Amino acid sequence: HVQLVESGGGSVQAGGSLRLSCVASGNAESRKCMAWFRQAPGEGLECISNIDSGGGNPYYADSVKGRFTISRDNAKNTVYLQMNSVKPEDTAVYYCVSLVLGYWGQGTQVTVS
């Protein structure tokens, strides 16, 4: 059984920072390639970043490049998303996703004012 649990969301002022965490439990295959998606109000899903098991060569969407950083601590089965210089358009529900097996977390709300 694979479970992804996000935390760290909340309300922040524009220009501020947040760090999202995703703890993954279950088989190791599910944790090989992890991603963060988001869905803004009234919008579709957007893949904003992903990272492989080694942590190298992460992907970033243009909308977050230079502001967000994805990382992982394999010893803690945790993936992070450091969000800096946030903007009101970053307001969304953020989801942690296991790309290999297609599991999604429950989501965490980020609101930027």
One Martini backbone bead per residue (centre of mass of N, CA, C, O) as a GRO file, in nm:
protein
  113
    1HIS     BB    1   0.095   0.037   0.025
    2VAL     BB    2   0.047   0.370  -0.084
    3GLN     BB    3   0.161   0.680   0.075
    4LEU     BB    4   0.084   1.035   0.056
    5VAL     BB    5   0.207   1.314   0.265
    6GLU     BB    6   0.126   1.637   0.301
    7SER     BB    7   0.300   1.947   0.394
    8GLY     BB    8   0.315   2.319   0.457
    9GLY     BB    9   0.085   2.467   0.411
   10GLY     BB   10  -0.066   2.801   0.342
   11SER     BB   11  -0.024   3.133   0.436
   12VAL     BB   12   0.113   3.399   0.224
   13GLN     BB   13   0.306   3.644   0.125
   14ALA     BB   14   0.423   3.812  -0.107
   15GLY     BB   15   0.769   3.701  -0.125
   16GLY     BB   16   0.764   3.454   0.021
   17SER     BB   17   0.781   3.137   0.211
   18LEU     BB   18   0.780   2.778   0.147
   19ARG     BB   19   0.756   2.428   0.273
   20LEU     BB   20   0.715   2.129   0.126
   21SER     BB   21   0.597   1.800   0.217
   22CYS     BB   22   0.666   1.438   0.139
   23VAL     BB   23   0.552   1.136   0.260
   24ALA     BB   24   0.658   0.805   0.176
   25SER     BB   25   0.481   0.503   0.155
   26GLY     BB   26   0.611   0.195   0.067
   27ASN     BB   27   0.737   0.108  -0.209
   28ALA     BB   28   1.023   0.190  -0.379
   29GLU     BB   29   0.903   0.230  -0.663
   30SER     BB   30   0.718   0.480  -0.582
   31ARG     BB   31   0.996   0.672  -0.523
   32LYS     BB   32   1.164   0.727  -0.780
   33CYS     BB   33   0.947   0.934  -0.911
   34MET     BB   34   0.882   1.268  -0.827
   35ALA     BB   35   0.605   1.504  -0.783
   36TRP     BB   36   0.467   1.832  -0.851
   37PHE     BB   37   0.144   1.951  -0.829
   38ARG     BB   38  -0.115   2.182  -0.951
   39GLN     BB   39  -0.433   2.361  -0.854
   40ALA     BB   40  -0.608   2.609  -0.954
   41PRO     BB   41  -0.867   2.796  -0.958
   42GLY     BB   42  -1.027   2.684  -1.246
   43GLU     BB   43  -0.797   2.483  -1.313
   44GLY     BB   44  -0.564   2.284  -1.410
   45LEU     BB   45  -0.318   2.071  -1.416
   46GLU     BB   46   0.027   2.114  -1.291
   47CYS     BB   47   0.353   2.047  -1.363
   48ILE     BB   48   0.633   2.179  -1.173
   49SER     BB   49   0.788   1.910  -1.062
   50ASN     BB   50   1.078   1.682  -1.074
   51ILE     BB   51   1.233   1.370  -0.937
   52ASP     BB   52   1.469   1.150  -0.897
   53SER     BB   53   1.627   0.922  -0.699
   54GLY     BB   54   1.908   1.096  -0.719
   55GLY     BB   55   1.834   1.421  -0.769
   56GLY     BB   56   1.881   1.472  -1.060
   57ASN     BB   57   1.767   1.667  -1.299
   58PRO     BB   58   1.541   1.860  -1.258
   59TYR     BB   59   1.213   1.972  -1.304
   60TYR     BB   60   1.073   2.285  -1.445
   61ALA     BB   61   0.854   2.508  -1.471
   62ASP     BB   62   0.840   2.824  -1.584
   63SER     BB   63   0.657   2.935  -1.345
   64VAL     BB   64   0.909   2.833  -1.119
   65LYS     BB   65   1.165   2.908  -1.224
   66GLY     BB   66   1.395   3.024  -0.973
   67ARG     BB   67   1.193   2.970  -0.704
   68PHE     BB   68   1.190   2.663  -0.708
   69THR     BB   69   1.275   2.361  -0.501
   70ILE     BB   70   1.371   2.035  -0.543
   71SER     BB   71   1.382   1.758  -0.304
   72ARG     BB   72   1.557   1.482  -0.127
   73ASP     BB   73   1.515   1.222   0.141
   74ASN     BB   74   1.564   0.890   0.142
   75ALA     BB   75   1.586   0.828   0.450
   76LYS     BB   76   1.282   0.980   0.481
   77ASN     BB   77   1.088   0.963   0.240
   78THR     BB   78   1.134   1.269   0.121
   79VAL     BB   79   0.977   1.549  -0.033
   80TYR     BB   80   1.053   1.875  -0.157
   81LEU     BB   81   0.922   2.228  -0.164
   82GLN     BB   82   1.076   2.520  -0.235
   83MET     BB   83   0.920   2.842  -0.182
   84ASN     BB   84   0.997   3.136  -0.350
   85SER     BB   85   0.877   3.423  -0.435
   86VAL     BB   86   0.583   3.444  -0.410
   87LYS     BB   87   0.265   3.440  -0.577
   88PRO     BB   88  -0.065   3.466  -0.633
   89GLU     BB   89  -0.043   3.244  -0.874
   90ASP     BB   90   0.038   3.010  -0.654
   91THR     BB   91  -0.239   2.955  -0.594
   92ALA     BB   92  -0.305   2.625  -0.456
   93VAL     BB   93  -0.313   2.288  -0.497
   94TYR     BB   94  -0.079   2.056  -0.367
   95TYR     BB   95   0.082   1.769  -0.520
   96CYS     BB   96   0.190   1.450  -0.460
   97VAL     BB   97   0.374   1.228  -0.690
   98SER     BB   98   0.383   0.904  -0.828
   99LEU     BB   99   0.492   0.834  -1.142
  100VAL     BB  100   0.515   0.523  -1.160
  101LEU     BB  101   0.216   0.454  -1.001
  102GLY     BB  102   0.005   0.702  -0.962
  103TYR     BB  103   0.021   0.846  -0.691
  104TRP     BB  104  -0.168   1.051  -0.456
  105GLY     BB  105  -0.217   1.295  -0.267
  106GLN     BB  106  -0.438   1.514  -0.090
  107GLY     BB  107  -0.321   1.782  -0.041
  108THR     BB  108  -0.213   2.137  -0.030
  109GLN     BB  109  -0.271   2.455   0.070
  110VAL     BB  110  -0.195   2.758  -0.118
  111THR     BB  111  -0.180   3.105  -0.007
  112VAL     BB  112  -0.146   3.416  -0.187
  113SER     BB  113  -0.143   3.784  -0.089
   0.00000   0.00000   0.00000
